[in-house]
Amino acid sequence: MTTALFSGGDDCGFSYRSIRDAKDGSLRSARFRMEYLWRFFEPPADKDFKSELRTEFNALYWEMYLTVPDLNKCPYGPS
């Protein structure tokens, strides 16, 4: 069972908030991609990943994006 990647509140960075709150367009698509990757990344993720993502968004997004294809469970990611 996957938990939600994004959580409410204003104690987060601009990138996190922009993607979390997007209603349409490319930011909304980015949120859907991140939530898809999260399904595969959550089991091996550090226990503090979600709370740190709120303030260290760019670095942790890339960690997830580069790790998931190596788990051999998800076809989405860098080639």
C-alpha positions in Angstrom: 0.0 0.0 0.0 1.5 3.3 -1.1 1.2 6.4 1.0 0.6 9.8 -0.5 3.9 11.5 -1.7 2.7 15.1 -1.3 1.2 16.7 1.8 -0.4 20.0 2.6 0.9 23.0 4.4 3.1 26.0 3.6 6.3 24.8 5.2 7.8 23.7 1.9 9.8 25.0 -1.0 8.5 26.7 -4.1 9.1 23.7 -6.5 7.3 21.3 -4.1 4.4 23.6 -3.7 4.1 24.4 -7.4 3.9 20.7 -8.4 1.7 19.7 -5.4 -0.9 22.4 -6.1 -0.9 22.3 -9.9 -4.4 22.1 -11.4 -3.4 21.5 -15.0 -0.6 21.7 -17.6 3.0 20.4 -17.3 3.2 20.8 -13.5 0.2 18.6 -13.1 1.8 16.0 -15.4 5.0 16.2 -13.4 3.0 15.5 -10.2 1.4 12.4 -11.8 4.8 11.1 -12.9 6.2 11.6 -9.5 3.3 9.8 -7.8 3.9 6.9 -10.3 7.6 6.7 -9.5 6.8 6.9 -5.8 4.9 3.6 -6.0 8.1 1.9 -6.8 10.5 4.0 -4.7 8.6 4.1 -1.4 9.6 0.6 -0.2 13.4 1.3 -0.3 13.2 5.0 0.4 14.7 6.5 3.6 12.0 7.0 6.3 12.5 10.8 6.1 12.3 11.0 2.3 8.8 12.6 2.2 9.5 15.2 4.9 12.9 16.1 3.3 11.3 16.3 -0.2 9.3 19.3 1.0 12.5 21.4 1.3 15.1 19.5 -0.8 12.8 18.9 -3.7 15.2 19.1 -6.7 17.9 16.8 -5.2 15.4 14.2 -3.9 13.3 14.2 -7.1 16.5 13.2 -9.0 17.4 10.6 -6.5 14.0 9.0 -7.0 14.1 9.5 -10.8 17.5 7.8 -11.2 16.9 5.0 -8.7 13.5 3.6 -9.8 14.7 2.2 -13.2 17.5 0.5 -11.4 15.0 -1.4 -9.3 13.9 -3.1 -12.5 10.3 -2.5 -11.6 9.4 0.5 -13.6 10.0 1.2 -17.3 9.9 5.0 -16.8 13.2 6.8 -16.2 16.5 7.7 -17.9 17.8 5.4 -20.6 
